[in-house]
Amino acid sequence: MFYLALIFFKTIAFLLSLLPRKAFLFLGYGLGNLLRLAGFRASIARGNLALAFPDKTEAEREVLLNATYREQGVLWLELLRMFYRFDRFLDRYCDLEGGEHVHAALEKGKGAFVMTAHLGNWEVMTASGYGLVGIKSNMVTKELKPRWLHRVVEVTRSLLGTTMAVEPRTMQGILRALKKNELVGFVMDQYAGAPVGARVPFFGLPVGSHTALASLALRTGAPVIPAFSVRKPDGRYLVRFEPELKLEARGDKEATILANTALFVRHTEAWVRSYPEQWLWIHRRWKGDLSPLPPQVEGEMLK
């Protein structure tokens, strides 16, 4: 099944690579409109938009929802496009900003964490470490289902200079990569429950967020670089690496982890507010206990 799937995806990606960019975008927008008409995860997206933007009218949120689906259609096609010479796509359609921040962080010799989000096209972001900056990258992720799909994605990402760090060997992979002075990517915009999550504010509501990045940054001393990719109005991508974050320090380990997890989530929220139509609103980000945190509390661990 793996080889059949690999041939299938590469064939589709090859055909998509033949399209002029304007035709590609037009096709993607059409796919997005079909997803919108089919109501694909529409109730989840509407609920998320209502939680994030309670000050907007329902009509305003519907306009944003429609724009989100159009962007999702392009994203889906670009995810398929990844399976054939995606390095050419990066060279042709991506503009890099802030690559010097990556090299400055790596001068410390501890490797570096790249904090990112499901914004724009995360495969562009994943591949840009090696493809645009020239540094081998590692992506912390869950195993994809079914297994043959995981293998297809794993092989494709490896050809683009990215290794997947997957349970149960996630920690070994991360520490090995840092020792080699490589990049390790984390996404900070997905729900995480106990025992790896903490409730910290996201759009004003405390929601379970992964604490692994904050814990590992404290343990290893490796710098954390925020980075994201977004599609520009002309269809090109902006890949931006920001300066190393100045991490918070508190009186004890747990308080420090909570403070930095909250810092990372605030950062991702700012990106989403800047480019709301390009975020993954169909993900169930707000789950579990959304009750207010106690006064003067930055967050609380989920146990």
Secondary structure in CASP SS format (residue, H / E / C, confidence):
PFRMAT SS
TARGET T0000
AUTHOR 0000-0000-0000
METHOD secondary structure of the structure
MODEL  1
M C 1.00
F H 1.00
Y H 1.00
L H 1.00
A H 1.00
L H 1.00
I H 1.00
F H 1.00
F H 1.00
K H 1.00
T H 1.00
I H 1.00
A H 1.00
F H 1.00
L H 1.00
L H 1.00
S H 1.00
L C 1.00
L C 1.00
P C 1.00
R H 1.00
K H 1.00
A H 1.00
F H 1.00
L H 1.00
F H 1.00
L H 1.00
G H 1.00
Y H 1.00
G H 1.00
L H 1.00
G H 1.00
N H 1.00
L H 1.00
L H 1.00
R H 1.00
L H 1.00
A H 1.00
G C 1.00
F C 1.00
R C 1.00
A H 1.00
S H 1.00
I H 1.00
A H 1.00
R H 1.00
G H 1.00
N H 1.00
L H 1.00
A H 1.00
L H 1.00
A H 1.00
F C 1.00
P C 1.00
D C 1.00
K C 1.00
T C 1.00
E H 1.00
A H 1.00
E H 1.00
R H 1.00
E H 1.00
V H 1.00
L H 1.00
L H 1.00
N H 1.00
A H 1.00
T H 1.00
Y H 1.00
R H 1.00
E H 1.00
Q H 1.00
G H 1.00
V H 1.00
L H 1.00
W H 1.00
L H 1.00
E H 1.00
L H 1.00
L H 1.00
R H 1.00
M C 1.00
F C 1.00
Y C 1.00
R C 1.00
F H 1.00
D H 1.00
R H 1.00
F H 1.00
L H 1.00
D H 1.00
R H 1.00
Y H 1.00
C E 1.00
D E 1.00
L E 1.00
E E 1.00
G C 1.00
G H 1.00
E H 1.00
H H 1.00
V H 1.00
H H 1.00
A H 1.00
A H 1.00
L H 1.00
E C 1.00
K C 1.00
G C 1.00
K C 1.00
G C 1.00
A E 1.00
F E 1.00
V E 1.00
M E 1.00
T E 1.00
A C 1.00
H C 1.00
L E 1.00
G C 1.00
N C 1.00
W H 1.00
E H 1.00
V H 1.00
M H 1.00
T H 1.00
A H 1.00
S H 1.00
G H 1.00
Y H 1.00
G H 1.00
L C 1.00
V C 1.00
G C 1.00
I C 1.00
K C 1.00
S E 1.00
N E 1.00
M E 1.00
V E 1.00
T E 1.00
K C 1.00
E C 1.00
L C 1.00
K C 1.00
P C 1.00
R H 1.00
W H 1.00
L H 1.00
H H 1.00
R H 1.00
V H 1.00
V H 1.00
E H 1.00
V H 1.00
T H 1.00
R H 1.00
S H 1.00
L H 1.00
L C 1.00
G C 1.00
T E 1.00
T E 1.00
M E 1.00
A E 1.00
V E 1.00
E C 1.00
P C 1.00
R C 1.00
T H 1.00
M H 1.00
Q H 1.00
G H 1.00
I H 1.00
L H 1.00
R H 1.00
A H 1.00
L H 1.00
K H 1.00
K C 1.00
N C 1.00
E C 1.00
L E 1.00
V E 1.00
G E 1.00
F E 1.00
V E 1.00
M C 1.00
D C 1.00
Q C 1.00
Y E 1.00
A C 1.00
G C 1.00
A C 1.00
P C 1.00
V C 1.00
G E 1.00
A E 1.00
R E 1.00
V E 1.00
P E 1.00
F E 1.00
F C 1.00
G C 1.00
L E 1.00
P E 1.00
V E 1.00
G E 1.00
S E 1.00
H E 1.00
T C 1.00
A H 1.00
L H 1.00
A H 1.00
S H 1.00
L H 1.00
A H 1.00
L H 1.00
R H 1.00
T H 1.00
G C 1.00
A C 1.00
P C 1.00
V E 1.00
I E 1.00
P E 1.00
A E 1.00
F E 1.00
S E 1.00
V E 1.00
R E 1.00
K C 1.00
P C 1.00
D C 1.00
G C 1.00
R C 1.00
Y E 1.00
L E 1.00
V E 1.00
R E 1.00
F E 1.00
E C 1.00
P C 1.00
E C 1.00
L C 1.00
K C 1.00
L C 1.00
E C 1.00
A C 1.00
R C 1.00
G C 1.00
D C 1.00
K H 1.00
E H 1.00
A H 1.00
T H 1.00
I H 1.00
L H 1.00
A H 1.00
N H 1.00
T H 1.00
A H 1.00
L H 1.00
F H 1.00
V H 1.00
R H 1.00
H H 1.00
T H 1.00
E H 1.00
A H 1.00
W H 1.00
V H 1.00
R H 1.00
S H 1.00
Y C 1.00
P H 1.00
E H 1.00
Q H 1.00
W E 1.00
L C 1.00
W C 1.00
I C 1.00
H C 1.00
R C 1.00
R C 1.00
W C 1.00
K C 1.00
G C 1.00
D C 1.00
L C 1.00
S C 1.00
P C 1.00
L C 1.00
P C 1.00
P C 1.00
Q C 1.00
V C 1.00
E C 1.00
G C 1.00
E E 1.00
M E 1.00
L C 1.00
K C 1.00
END
